[in-house]
Amino acid sequence: MSFDDFMIDVVRVAREDMVDAGYEELTTPEEVDAAFKREGTTLVLVNSVCGCAGGVARPAAANAIHYDKRPDHLVTVFAGQDREATEQARKYFEGYPPSSPSMAFLKDGKIVTMLERHDIEGSNPIEVMNRLQSLFDEYCEEL
C-alpha cells in the first residue's frame, strides 16, 4: 500500500469515527457559518490525523455525549483536510490560537471556552471526557 493510499484510509476512518458518533461534518466555510448561526450550545471537534486525535480527542468527544446533559449541536471540521472550513471555524474561536486537535464550546455562535491540543495531549480519553462533561453540566440542558 502506498503512503497516499494509507493516508486516505486514515482520514476516512477519522471522519467516519465522528460521523458515526453523531457529529455533523462541516466541509465548507458556508456550512460552518450556517452551523454556528444556530441558537443553543455547540461542541466543535477540530479533527486531525495525529495520534492524540485518534487516541484521545475522538474517543473523548464520541463518548462524552452519552451523558445526562449534552450540547444542542455536535459538529466537526478536519484540520489539514478541509482547510477552508477549518479556517472559517477558527474565526469564531476568538482569543485562541489555531490548535488541532481541539474542542471548542460555543453558545449562540460565540466561543465560551476551548480545550486546546495542550489540554488533550498527554491526557487520557476519560480525563478529556470528564472536562467536556463538566462543560455540559455548566452550559447545557438536561436531556
Solvent accessible surface area in square Angstrom, and as a share of the most:
residue,aa,sasa,rsa
1,M,180,0.80
2,S,61,0.39
3,F,146,0.61
4,D,101,0.52
5,D,77,0.40
6,F,100,0.42
7,M,50,0.22
8,I,118,0.60
9,D,52,0.27
10,V,42,0.24
11,V,17,0.10
12,R,111,0.41
13,V,64,0.37
14,A,0,0.00
15,R,55,0.20
16,E,74,0.33
17,D,60,0.31
18,M,0,0.00
19,V,73,0.42
20,D,121,0.63
21,A,26,0.20
22,G,50,0.49
23,Y,6,0.02
24,E,77,0.35
25,E,53,0.24
26,L,2,0.01
27,T,56,0.32
28,T,51,0.30
29,P,32,0.20
30,E,125,0.56
31,E,69,0.31
32,V,0,0.00
33,D,39,0.20
34,A,64,0.50
35,A,3,0.02
36,F,4,0.02
37,K,155,0.66
38,R,78,0.29
39,E,147,0.66
40,G,17,0.16
41,T,6,0.04
42,T,4,0.02
43,L,1,0.00
44,V,0,0.00
45,L,1,0.00
46,V,0,0.00
47,N,2,0.01
48,S,11,0.07
49,V,60,0.34
50,C,32,0.19
51,G,63,0.61
52,C,18,0.10
53,A,1,0.00
54,G,31,0.29
55,G,42,0.40
56,V,17,0.09
57,A,0,0.00
58,R,24,0.09
59,P,41,0.26
60,A,1,0.01
61,A,0,0.00
62,A,21,0.16
63,N,76,0.39
64,A,0,0.00
65,I,6,0.03
66,H,138,0.62
67,Y,72,0.27
68,D,96,0.50
69,K,48,0.20
70,R,76,0.28
71,P,3,0.02
72,D,89,0.46
73,H,40,0.18
74,L,9,0.04
75,V,0,0.00
76,T,6,0.03
77,V,1,0.00
78,F,5,0.02
79,A,16,0.13
80,G,40,0.39
81,Q,79,0.35
82,D,23,0.12
83,R,160,0.58
84,E,120,0.54
85,A,0,0.00
86,T,3,0.02
87,E,105,0.47
88,Q,33,0.15
89,A,0,0.00
90,R,63,0.23
91,K,137,0.58
92,Y,52,0.20
93,F,4,0.02
94,E,135,0.61
95,G,83,0.80
96,Y,66,0.25
97,P,84,0.53
98,P,99,0.63
99,S,16,0.10
100,S,28,0.18
101,P,0,0.00
102,S,0,0.00
103,M,2,0.01
104,A,0,0.00
105,F,1,0.00
106,L,1,0.00
107,K,89,0.38
108,D,77,0.40
109,G,13,0.12
110,K,147,0.62
111,I,40,0.20
112,V,49,0.28
113,T,37,0.22
114,M,13,0.06
115,L,19,0.10
116,E,25,0.11
117,R,79,0.29
118,H,131,0.58
119,D,40,0.21
120,I,0,0.00
121,E,90,0.41
122,G,86,0.83
123,S,18,0.11
124,N,69,0.36
125,P,42,0.27
126,I,101,0.51
127,E,76,0.34
128,V,0,0.00
129,M,34,0.15
130,N,77,0.39
131,R,93,0.34
132,L,0,0.00
133,Q,22,0.10
134,S,67,0.43
135,L,26,0.13
136,F,0,0.00
137,D,70,0.36
138,E,122,0.55
139,Y,68,0.26
140,C,9,0.05
141,E,140,0.63
142,E,120,0.54
143,L,147,0.73
